[in-house]
Amino acid sequence: MTPKLIGALIPFLFVIAGCSQGDAKPMNNDEAAEALAPPEETGVLEVATRNGSTTYYLDRHENPSGPEYSLITRFAQSKGWEVNWTMHESTSAVLDALESGNTHIAAAGLTHLPSRTENFVRGPAHTEIIEQLVCHRDMRPMPRTPDAMAGVGITVTAEASYVETLDRLASEHEGIEFSEDKNRTTEILLAAVAEQSIDCTVADSNIVQVMRRHFPHLEVAMNLNTGNNLGWYLPAGSESLAGTAREWMNSTAGDEAIGYMESRYYAYIGEFDFVDLRALNRRIDDRLPNFIKRFTDAEANTGMPADLLAALSYQESHWDPAAVSPTGVRGIMMLTRNTAESLGVTNRLDPAAAIDGGARYLADRHRRLPDTIPEPDRTFLALASYNIGRGHLLDARQLARELGKNPDSWDDMKEVLPLKADKRYYPSTRYGYARGYEPVHYVQRIRNYRDVISASFE
């Protein structure tokens, strides 16, 4: 695996500090049901998961992140419990943990399958996915139908739901063969496809959505089913805790937790753009190394995260210090003349001065927002202000209040900002018309770029 691919996968493969690796001896179901005291008694919820972009990982500041982390944390908080996470290297190891008697819940992006429900207690579902056959973009011919899968080298992670799907297809279509890999996760197998060391693999659509930004040459050859649910599983005999979890997930608090998880980790990704992401990955190699120290210095001076500044800069100029727009904004941070003068930047084409100035300007946008706005909404609103101007953002916040929306919520402001271009609304605002849809797309792209760029700042 090349250094670039290893770097891009760091957030997904990081061994979690302070969490144990699951290697307990499997127990039978009766023993497993009695092995742990319930969290109602101990105040601790034991959770088995695996490292991955759609499960649990550490961000660049070594803070736990991930969709499963987000949901489990909110569930536990609602009950007043602490969470003790145990990391496992694969889906099969997580399933072993359910039989070992040392976990209350497996939260690892597990597909709800009848075969699993025979052995374990099905918990609540939280995400709907489609299983997809993924190959390298340059593969010829690309297998677009099950019959065309004959003779294609397919490798999947062991004991994943994909094994049952491929077994079914193999029984219906001649020539389909595949191998199971006990050592590599789905994310690692997708990287192997990108490197062309294996032909194809199968992955859940949410994993593919995230990973294609790092590996633009991954292509979805076909969908292999119409949809499955991902959710939690519990050991046999855990019907009471499973019922508690389902009740919470189906409550208003659970709906809000799922909504936050989708917004935080998936909703902003949008449609895949091969050309854009291929260019980004090339420029991470060719251009970003020249400016990494500038961005980290700017973080030290302003508190604005270096990877966020790099993503903003890429959105503005593609890291071109000599960039000039038709409207006269210039440099790697695309500062206007007036903004540069207010920041004391005398040469916008000097990348050191421009990055420092742009970072100070974003920090000022961030500082001027009310302290009551939580993160990450505060940062998203600061980015919108960087793009559209503080006056138009204040207009949109006031408009949000008038429409019964929350001006501190980025999800609500994404709906309100475009109204600054709607003649039914903008005439009543102080600063008038603005292309309010632009900051919405602006923030979405920066979030996307930041996810890909962040590995370079580890």
QUIPE-V521121 format. One record per pair of residues at least 6 apart in sequence whose C-alpha atoms are under 7 Angstrom apart, sorted by the first residue. I is the first residue (numbers start at 1). J is the second residue. D is the distance in whole Angstrom. If there is no record, write none. Layout:
# QUIPE-V521121
i | j | d
I | J | D
I | J | D
This chain:
# QUIPE-V521121
i | j | d
7 | 455 | 6
7 | 456 | 7
8 | 214 | 6
8 | 452 | 7
8 | 455 | 5
10 | 455 | 6
11 | 57 | 6
11 | 58 | 6
11 | 59 | 6
12 | 51 | 6
12 | 52 | 4
12 | 53 | 5
12 | 57 | 6
13 | 51 | 6
13 | 52 | 7
14 | 51 | 7
14 | 57 | 7
14 | 58 | 7
16 | 58 | 7
19 | 85 | 6
19 | 86 | 5
19 | 87 | 6
20 | 86 | 5
20 | 87 | 6
21 | 86 | 6
21 | 87 | 5
21 | 88 | 6
22 | 86 | 6
22 | 87 | 6
22 | 88 | 6
22 | 97 | 7
24 | 100 | 6
25 | 100 | 6
26 | 96 | 6
26 | 99 | 5
26 | 100 | 4
27 | 99 | 6
27 | 100 | 5
27 | 101 | 6
28 | 99 | 6
29 | 99 | 6
29 | 236 | 6
31 | 101 | 7
32 | 99 | 6
32 | 100 | 6
32 | 101 | 4
32 | 235 | 7
33 | 101 | 7
33 | 235 | 6
33 | 236 | 6
33 | 237 | 5
33 | 238 | 7
35 | 101 | 5
35 | 102 | 7
36 | 101 | 7
36 | 102 | 6
39 | 45 | 5
43 | 81 | 5
43 | 82 | 6
44 | 81 | 5
44 | 82 | 5
44 | 83 | 6
44 | 84 | 7
45 | 81 | 6
45 | 82 | 6
45 | 83 | 5
45 | 84 | 6
45 | 104 | 6
46 | 83 | 6
46 | 84 | 5
46 | 85 | 6
46 | 103 | 5
46 | 104 | 5
46 | 105 | 7
47 | 83 | 7
47 | 84 | 6
47 | 85 | 5
47 | 86 | 6
47 | 103 | 6
47 | 104 | 6
47 | 105 | 5
47 | 106 | 6
47 | 107 | 7
48 | 85 | 6
48 | 86 | 5
48 | 87 | 6
48 | 94 | 6
48 | 97 | 7
48 | 103 | 6
48 | 105 | 6
48 | 106 | 5
48 | 107 | 6
49 | 86 | 6
49 | 87 | 5
49 | 88 | 6
49 | 94 | 6
49 | 106 | 6
49 | 107 | 5
49 | 108 | 5
50 | 56 | 7
50 | 87 | 5
50 | 88 | 5
50 | 89 | 6
50 | 90 | 6
50 | 108 | 6
51 | 57 | 5
51 | 87 | 7
53 | 66 | 6
54 | 66 | 6
54 | 67 | 6
54 | 109 | 7
54 | 207 | 6
55 | 66 | 5
55 | 67 | 5
55 | 68 | 5
55 | 69 | 7
55 | 108 | 6
55 | 109 | 6
56 | 64 | 7
56 | 65 | 6
56 | 66 | 4
56 | 67 | 7
56 | 68 | 6
56 | 69 | 6
57 | 64 | 6
57 | 65 | 5
57 | 66 | 6
58 | 64 | 5
58 | 65 | 6
59 | 65 | 6
60 | 458 | 6
67 | 261 | 6
67 | 265 | 7
68 | 107 | 6
68 | 108 | 7
70 | 261 | 6
71 | 257 | 6
71 | 258 | 7
74 | 257 | 7
76 | 82 | 6
76 | 83 | 7
88 | 94 | 6
90 | 185 | 6
91 | 159 | 7
91 | 160 | 6
92 | 158 | 6
92 | 159 | 5
94 | 106 | 7
97 | 103 | 7
98 | 106 | 7
98 | 234 | 7
98 | 235 | 5
99 | 235 | 6
104 | 234 | 6
104 | 235 | 7
105 | 232 | 7
105 | 233 | 6
105 | 234 | 5
106 | 232 | 6
106 | 233 | 5
106 | 234 | 6
107 | 231 | 7
107 | 232 | 5
109 | 230 | 6
109 | 231 | 6
110 | 230 | 5
110 | 231 | 6
110 | 232 | 7
111 | 161 | 6
111 | 228 | 7
111 | 229 | 6
111 | 230 | 4
111 | 231 | 6
112 | 229 | 6
112 | 230 | 6
112 | 231 | 6
119 | 236 | 7
120 | 233 | 6
120 | 234 | 6
120 | 235 | 5
120 | 236 | 5
121 | 233 | 6
121 | 234 | 5
121 | 235 | 6
121 | 236 | 6
121 | 238 | 7
121 | 239 | 7
122 | 232 | 7
122 | 233 | 5
122 | 234 | 6
123 | 231 | 6
123 | 232 | 5
123 | 233 | 5
123 | 234 | 7
123 | 242 | 5
123 | 245 | 7
123 | 246 | 6
124 | 231 | 6
124 | 232 | 6
124 | 245 | 6
124 | 246 | 5
124 | 249 | 7
125 | 229 | 6
125 | 230 | 6
125 | 231 | 4
125 | 232 | 7
126 | 230 | 6
126 | 231 | 5
126 | 258 | 7
127 | 229 | 6
127 | 230 | 5
127 | 231 | 7
128 | 227 | 7
128 | 228 | 6
128 | 229 | 5
128 | 230 | 6
129 | 204 | 6
129 | 205 | 6
129 | 206 | 6
129 | 227 | 5
129 | 228 | 5
129 | 229 | 6
130 | 204 | 6
130 | 205 | 5
130 | 223 | 7
130 | 225 | 6
130 | 226 | 6
130 | 227 | 4
130 | 228 | 6
131 | 202 | 7
131 | 203 | 6
131 | 204 | 5
131 | 205 | 6
131 | 223 | 6
131 | 224 | 5
131 | 225 | 6
132 | 202 | 5
132 | 203 | 5
132 | 204 | 6
132 | 205 | 6
132 | 220 | 6
132 | 222 | 6
132 | 223 | 4
132 | 224 | 5
133 | 200 | 7
133 | 201 | 6
133 | 202 | 5
133 | 203 | 7
133 | 220 | 6
133 | 221 | 6
133 | 222 | 6
133 | 223 | 6
133 | 224 | 7
134 | 200 | 5
134 | 201 | 5
134 | 202 | 6
134 | 218 | 6
134 | 219 | 6
134 | 220 | 5
134 | 221 | 6
135 | 193 | 6
135 | 199 | 6
135 | 200 | 4
135 | 201 | 7
135 | 218 | 6
135 | 219 | 5
135 | 220 | 7
135 | 221 | 6
136 | 193 | 6
136 | 194 | 6
136 | 196 | 7
136 | 217 | 6
136 | 218 | 5
136 | 219 | 6
137 | 217 | 5
137 | 218 | 6
137 | 219 | 5
142 | 221 | 6
143 | 149 | 6
143 | 221 | 6
144 | 221 | 5
144 | 222 | 6
146 | 173 | 7
147 | 173 | 6
149 | 176 | 6
150 | 174 | 7
150 | 175 | 4
150 | 176 | 4
151 | 175 | 6
151 | 176 | 6
152 | 199 | 7
153 | 178 | 7
153 | 198 | 7
153 | 199 | 5
153 | 200 | 6
154 | 178 | 5
154 | 179 | 6
154 | 199 | 6
154 | 200 | 5
154 | 201 | 5
155 | 178 | 6
155 | 179 | 5
155 | 180 | 6
155 | 181 | 7
155 | 200 | 7
155 | 201 | 5
156 | 179 | 6
156 | 180 | 5
156 | 181 | 6
156 | 186 | 7
156 | 201 | 5
156 | 202 | 6
157 | 180 | 5
157 | 181 | 5
157 | 182 | 6
157 | 184 | 6
157 | 185 | 6
157 | 186 | 6
158 | 180 | 5
158 | 181 | 5
158 | 182 | 5
162 | 202 | 6
170 | 176 | 5
170 | 177 | 7
186 | 203 | 6
189 | 201 | 7
190 | 201 | 7
192 | 198 | 6
193 | 199 | 6
193 | 200 | 6
194 | 215 | 6
194 | 217 | 6
194 | 218 | 6
212 | 218 | 6
213 | 277 | 6
213 | 452 | 7
214 | 452 | 6
216 | 274 | 6
216 | 277 | 6
216 | 278 | 6
234 | 242 | 7
248 | 254 | 6
249 | 255 | 7
268 | 444 | 5
269 | 448 | 6
287 | 319 | 7
294 | 352 | 6
294 | 355 | 7
295 | 306 | 5
295 | 309 | 6
295 | 310 | 7
295 | 355 | 7
296 | 306 | 5
298 | 306 | 7
298 | 356 | 5
298 | 359 | 6
299 | 305 | 5
299 | 306 | 5
302 | 359 | 7
302 | 360 | 6
302 | 363 | 6
304 | 359 | 7
304 | 363 | 6
307 | 450 | 6
307 | 453 | 6
307 | 454 | 5
307 | 457 | 7
308 | 450 | 6
309 | 359 | 7
311 | 446 | 5
311 | 449 | 5
311 | 450 | 5
311 | 453 | 7
312 | 446 | 6
313 | 319 | 6
313 | 332 | 6
313 | 333 | 5
315 | 446 | 6
316 | 333 | 6
316 | 334 | 6
317 | 323 | 6
317 | 332 | 5
317 | 333 | 7
317 | 334 | 7
319 | 332 | 5
320 | 331 | 7
320 | 332 | 5
321 | 331 | 5
321 | 332 | 4
321 | 349 | 6
321 | 350 | 7
321 | 351 | 6
322 | 331 | 5
322 | 332 | 7
322 | 349 | 6
323 | 330 | 6
323 | 331 | 5
323 | 332 | 6
324 | 330 | 5
324 | 331 | 6
328 | 336 | 7
329 | 335 | 5
329 | 336 | 5
329 | 337 | 7
330 | 336 | 7
330 | 348 | 6
330 | 349 | 7
331 | 348 | 5
331 | 349 | 5
331 | 354 | 7
332 | 351 | 6
332 | 354 | 7
333 | 354 | 6
333 | 355 | 6
333 | 358 | 6
335 | 348 | 7
340 | 346 | 7
340 | 348 | 7
343 | 357 | 6
345 | 353 | 6
345 | 354 | 7
345 | 357 | 6
348 | 354 | 5
362 | 382 | 7
362 | 386 | 6
365 | 382 | 5
365 | 385 | 6
365 | 386 | 7
366 | 378 | 7
366 | 379 | 6
366 | 382 | 5
373 | 408 | 5
377 | 408 | 7
377 | 409 | 6
377 | 410 | 5
380 | 410 | 7
380 | 443 | 6
381 | 410 | 7
383 | 443 | 6
384 | 439 | 5
384 | 443 | 7
385 | 393 | 6
387 | 439 | 6
388 | 439 | 6
391 | 431 | 6
392 | 431 | 6
395 | 429 | 6
395 | 430 | 7
395 | 431 | 7
396 | 416 | 6
396 | 417 | 6
396 | 420 | 7
397 | 407 | 5
400 | 406 | 6
400 | 407 | 6
400 | 416 | 6
401 | 407 | 6
405 | 412 | 6
406 | 412 | 6
407 | 413 | 6
414 | 440 | 6
417 | 436 | 5
417 | 437 | 6
418 | 435 | 7
418 | 436 | 4
418 | 437 | 4
419 | 425 | 6
419 | 426 | 7
419 | 436 | 7
420 | 426 | 5
420 | 433 | 6
420 | 434 | 5
420 | 435 | 7
420 | 436 | 5
421 | 433 | 6
421 | 434 | 5
421 | 435 | 5
421 | 436 | 6
426 | 432 | 5
426 | 433 | 5
